[in-house]
Amino acid sequence: MNNALKELNEKNKRLDRMQTILVEAKAEKRDLTLGEQSEFDKIEREVRLYNVAKLEAVKGSRGVKSISDGVENRTILRKKDSFRSWMIGKGLANAEEYQGLNLGSYLRSMVTGPRNEVERRALSAGTDSAGGFTVPSIVSSEFIDKLRPTSNVLASGALIVPLLSDDTTIARLDEDLTFQWKAENAAINESSPTFGRVRFQPKTCVALIKGSRELFEDSVNIESAITAAFTNGMAAELDRVALEGSGSGSEPTGLLNMTGVNELELGGELGTYLPILEAYESVYNSNSEADGNILLAPRDWRNLMQAMDSTGQHIQPPNVLKDARFKPTKNISVVRGVDSNESTAYIGRWSDMLIGIRTVTRIEVLKETFAGNLQYGMLAYMRVDIATRQPSLFCRLTGILDSGS
């Protein structure tokens, strides 16, 4: 038996031991003892170090500096950066260990049991002390990457900040540095740029999905259906909270309630492009420019697209808006205001919106809760927070009414 196989067998034994600790505690309906928790945590650390060592060996054998192209050194991921590559580069995920495993197959295996060795290892390693499953990092990171094209906010250019703790701070410049012209021997006036901070304290976002036992066990497309359900649902909620999150209780603060964001009140139907231009102007006044992505409610998009001039011709956008992308999203409320008939549109430089996402995703399978209906339930947790590098680079156009209101 070669060394690599011995190491793999030893790792699997450790994973089996972790599973035994959890199974014994669950069977006795008790929490882990201090000794068991210490042993569990020690094995978990050793397994992670093993994964990191194997990753570095793969890098060396390929003669490359980093298979993640340096993305692991970034605090904020660029639009083209993969969350998966960041996790691999940080040594937090191992693509080869769970090769072929995706979110759908992992979730299905949690309900119906593993169909192969990869699924068995993933379930064994992912079982946590609370009886749920911590989704393997490589699977979780791929899920986060799938959110990008699905979420309007992320597709518009909002950036992802991977969060490794429950309290993360990054610096920002609140006021620009002022330069001056100086005469010979003249005193230099001090310029004091104001530095602030962007603080991420991720809030818990949870979703419950139910299905019959027959559906989970017999459907040939259950893996893709589950993945689509979680991806579309999470993307929609990210859009809603990034735009209109209340900031109270357990919900992040969105642009609607964020201090420092420019605000213009329309008080009527969005029937011309003039309010959009005024919103652009507010961003220009902050020494920046809007990037051409306008997020608005579907009814307001319809009203603007069908607006006509006095000759019965559709109103054409001015040249500055010729390439603008008007993105209707149902995740903007249309029942705001005194009469519950107002909505808001959002304009800005979306690359200055930051979506902080914790690197750990957790799933619980609820078998007993819905057993009376012969159903399984899945409870998924993600932890997210919303921030901007400079709120004044955004504008909310409030008080938009529907036609005929």
Secondary structure by P-SEA (a helix, b strand, c coil): ccaaaaaaaaaaaaaaaaaaaaaaaaaacccccaaaaaaaaaaaaaaaaaaaaaaaaaaaaaccccccccccccccccccccaaaaaaaaccccccccccccaaaaaaaaacccccaaaaaaaaaaccccccccccaaaaaaaaaaacccccccccbbbbbbbcccbbbbbbbcccbbbbbbcccccccbbbbbbbbbbbbbbbbbbbbbbcccccccccaaaaaaaaaaaaaaaaaaaaaacccccccccccccccccccbbbbcccccccaaaaaaaaaaaaaaccccccbbbbcaaaaaaaaaccccccccccccccccccccccccccccccccccccccccccccccbbbbbbcbbbbbbbccccccccbbbbbbbbbbbbbbccccccccccccccccc
